[in-house]
Every structure is written in C-alpha cells, then in structure tokens.
C-alpha cells in the first residue's frame, strides 16, 4: 500500500474516496439521519489532523481510508 497525501487528490476524488468509505466500508457506523456531508466534513478534519490516511493499493487499483498507526 502507498500512502497518498490528501492534497495530491483533486477535491472530487477526495470527496469520492470519503463518500465510498462512509457508505460502503462503514455503513453500520453512521446514522442515515446524519447527512453524508456532515460525516465527510468530520473525516476531512481527521485527515487534516493526521488521524486518518489515504492509501492506494496498486494490486487492486483502489484507494481507502485507514486509521494512522504510529509504530
């Protein structure tokens, strides 16, 4: 996996990665009553704080969001 800085993605690509994460990868963790835009804003904040990072998997040609783990 390759870590991709958020500023290397276009705003539309970043939005797409985050929305995919919210709706596909963690649907049970967010309430349908909470607007997706609210969750997107929360995740963008977490990315800017360095708590979540974007990773690209060359094998599957896909991006995902992952909790940043310090070793």
ABEGO torsion letter per residue (X at the ends): XBBBBAAABBAAAAAAAAAAAAAAAAAAABBAABBAAAAAAAAAAAAAAGABBBBBBAAAGBBBBBBBBBX
